[in-house]
Structures are given as structure tokens and as C-alpha cells.
Amino acid sequence: MLTAEEISEIEKEAANYPRRDAVSIDALRIVQRRRGWVSDESLADIAKHLGMSAADLDGVATFYNLIYRRPVGRHVISVCDSVSCWIMGGARVCEHLQETLGIGLGETTPDDRFTLLPTVCLGCCDRAPAMMVDRDLHSDLTAQKIDAEIEKYQ
Amino acid sequence: MTATTEKPLTGGIPSDGSMLDLRAYEQAGGYQAIRKVLNVGMTPKAVIEAVKDANLRGRGGAGFPTGLKWSFVPVGKDAPNPTYLCVNADEMEPGTFKDRLLLERNPHQLIEGAIVAAFAIEADIAYIFLRGEYILAAERLGRAIADAYGRNYLGKNILGSGYSLELHLHLSGGRYICGDETGLLNALEGKRGNPRSKPPFPVVSGLFGKPTVVNNVETLSCVPHIINNGAAWFRALGRGKDGGTKLYGASGKVKRPGLWELPMGTPVREILEEQAGGMRDGLRFRGLLPGGSSTPFIVAEHLDTPMDFTEMPKAGSRLGTGTMIVLDDQTCPVGMTWNMMRFFARESCGFCTPCWSGLGWVARILKAIEEGRGKPGDLEKLADQAKMWAPGNTFCALAPGAADPLNTALKYFRDDFERHIREHRCPWR
């Protein structure tokens, strides 16, 4: 069941478009923001609300990197693996994160604290290497800086 | 605006990281362009002519003349209705970080440019398609749009002119290919962001099947200045044939990576050596991608080429987004090419066969070469695949964009590729 709050927010977006299914991505984001991820049940509820089939909506959901169709940890680390970061040592940053967290890319720590995902260029190439943790951008990364930053996310 | 004439896009931006807010933007001459257009009474056609005359070319990377694009939109009482304007703020080209500055620090300039553009193409609905990771940009744009509505720069009957425009901000679900204009349109319709076959072009059948113009953030940010100061002034800002200024950037192991607004047509060497400070001590320059990872490599012999849409093709490359990615002599060109091909393979939408099939294969071959498992004949296979990505074989420019760095890496760094295969190792590891 979608909450009244979720429905109200979806309807607010829907008013900006000539077709209801145009807000499918917004609706997925709205629900995910409150629930952390989009479960099969949430997906079916959103699809029904927008008059779409669940299969169509799943096709949309699985296309986009920022829509999570599996549970994620309390914090999501998106580490840039594109070319400018790679030149500046991005591969070592990726390795350090995996070693520190004890998980691979696409995985979640056993205590559900962190999910680690690779991401496309974050658009801060002059301060590479870079990553995002939740909504925060972290740049000019070194192993020490990463260790200090991730401590802030419990 | 005398102090800012040389850097019209960024000159007024506060140095403390904050944005030029509504009041500061107005004080710097902001929202005068829409008054000139809407109140003094320019016709849409006159606006298009001014932008054409200014020789403004699309800053998203393709360099298509903006005024010409606008002029293709059907107008008049028999034209399809509504017409849409979409602002492409889906900056995801690897190595590109220019629109972020304009979005975070000068959002009203973009909004004003969008209003002028929408008026010119007689659109009454506009969307800003912003990548989901640009959190600060989303917050600041959201506030700026609300402020613009508050002053009736947006909404019904703008400044009593009779012209109305609704502007909505859409946050992307996150996928590189949505930066392609037809992928963007599908994403905005709530679908998978697969690019569409063209024709029809978006100006004829775009968003929801209606005429649609898609313009880049930097492109639209130039528009108010063209209206305020005239086409001749804008043209004269450039050093060559292409008008205006350009946000140029440099990343990689240069002394001062960064972003600078300079005259369009500033030579590569000036940007690399004077702005970016040259290579870090102990490193030598080997080559660079002038404007994101979809542009062909250039090398030392090309450094005096002016960085604009007209001149860069003479060096076998393109201006692209104008944010250069610099390769030094202690970074492996094979590893760099593998990184980029892996990126393109992952971001292929999976629709056109040469793209989804070939990119994955190429990435695997490059990985093998980089890890010392390359075989004789691999380089020929890479070149053959790149041929399959020629424009016209796929719906969009993703695969042709991948072919550009691959082909030029094979051309300029061939010895390095051959050495990897011959010695069964990466010499840089």
C-alpha cells in the first residue's frame, strides 16, 4: 500500500505531465526515498496507481542506476570509476573501499551499514578521485580521507 | 555589466561557493533579456535571428547551430500543440564538469535563457532534465525556479506580456544514455531511456510526440547575453569563427586541474599550459581527449589548434564538451582505453547490436591485453569492431563516440598496445 503522503507527492509530480505514466521514475524515487528501496510489492502498488503493468514499470526501474530493486544498506557509497578518476588513482580508491568494508562492488556489509556501488563520472573531475555517500559528494580522495569520511556514516 | 563582459557566464558568480541569487542576478543585469524580448516586443523570429546571427553552437558537445535548431520548430496556428523545451542538464560525459558550475552557481541565468528559448520556439512548457546525483544543483535550481515564479518571470502572463511558461525540474533516475536527446525524451516520458531512431527529429516529433527542442545548460546560459548585448558582441567574444566564450576544463595529472571561462577558440596549449599549469613535475604530456571520453585523442603536434567546433576537426578530433582529459607518460594508455570502453559497454542501453555486442567484446579484449593475456590479432579485432560503430549503424552516438578514443588510441599509442601483447604484461604495473 502506498501511503497518503507518497500518493500526494506522486500526484503533485503527475500534475506537471500530460500522461500519468510519465511520472513512473519520480514515483519510484518518491517511494524509495521513504523505504530505502523498491520491493516487488512497492513496485506493484506504484504500477497500479499509475495504471501501468508491473512488468512495464519493472522495465523502467531496472534501467536506472539510482532505483534500487534490492535492499541497500543504511548508507550507499557510489564510487566513481570513470576515466578522470581512474587516472588519478580511482582504482586504488575502489580497492581501498572494498578492503575496508570487506565487500565487493554491488554488495552490502553484513551489518547493513554500507552498500558499495560503482558509478559513472560524478562531474567533479578537477577534484578526482571522487565518491558520493548518500547525498554528499567527497572529492580529492585518499585512503586516509576515505577512512575519516566513512566514520561519519553510522 | 562592464566587469563581466569577458566572462559573461561566470564573471558575476560569488567566489565563496554560493550561488548568484535572485537579487544579485537582477542587480548584475539579470532578467533584462526577457524584458527586452517580452516587453519591448521582439518577435520569436527576431530572437531566433539574433541567436543565429551570434553563431551560437550547441555546448553539449555536438556543436549544432542553436538558432538553426530553433528555426526548425513548426510554428503558427496549424502547428502541433504544445511545443516543449527541454534543458539537458544530464551532465554525465566522463571528464565533464562544466554544467555543474552553471547549475550550482548561476541557476537564474539558465532559467532566463530557457525562458527566451521557449518564447522563441513558442513553447509553453519547459522541463529541466537534471542528473539525479547533482544534489546541490537540484536544491539551488528548485529555489531559483520558485523565486522566478515569485517574480512572475515564469507562470501565467509573464510580466504582463501575454506570454506564459511553466518550467518543471525533473531529476533523472540515473543513466548515461539519457544525455542523448532522444534518450532524454523517453526518460522524461517515464520510459526506459533508449534513444530513438531519427528521423523524425525531436523538433518535429519529440516529447509526447510533440515538437521539442533540447538544449544544453551552457548553450542556454549564453542566450540572455546575446539578447542583451547583441549578436555582433557575442561573435566578437570568440577568437575564431565560433562565437562566444566557452567553459574549458582540464582533469588528469596537470598542476592545476580546473574550469575556466575563456574566449571560444582558445588554443589547446594555452588551456593546458597557462590555465592548467602544464603537467605535474616529473611527468610528460602524451595526449588528451579534448572534450570528454567520446572525443578522439590529440597529441603534441596538435596543441596549437584552437579549441572550437570549426578547428578541432582539422586535428582529427572534436571540441565535445571542452573539458579535456590529459594523459601523462606514467599512466597506461591501454588501461585508460580499457577504462573508457568498459564504461561505454556498461552504459550501452542494449538496443543496437553493434553497440551492446561489440562494446563488451572490445572491453574484454582490452582487459586481456592490459592483464598480459593479449594475443596477436587482437588489435585488428579492436579496429574491426570500431568500424562497426560508424555513425548510421546505431540509433545514437554512444558507439560512434566510443570508436573515437579507441581508434585514436590505436593510432597514437600503437607501440604501447603492441608492447603489452609482446611482453605479456603492462609496462606501467
Interface residues (C-beta under 8 A of the other chain):
Chain A: N16 Y17 P18 R19 D21 A22 V23 S24 I25 D26 L28 R29 G59 V60 F63 Y64 N65 L66 I67 S78 D81 S82 V83 S84 W86 I87 M88 T119 V120 C121 L122 G123 C124 C125 D126 R127 A128 M132 R135 D136 L137
Chain B: E91 M92 E93 P94 G95 T96 F97 D99 R100 Y127 R131 G132 E133 Y134 I135 L136 E166 H168 H170 L171 S172 G173 G174 R175 Y176 A187 L188 E189 G190 K191 R192 G193 F208 G249 A250 S251 G252 K253 P257 G258 L259 L289 S293 T323 I325 V326 L327 D328 T331 G335 M336 N339 M340 F343 E347 C349
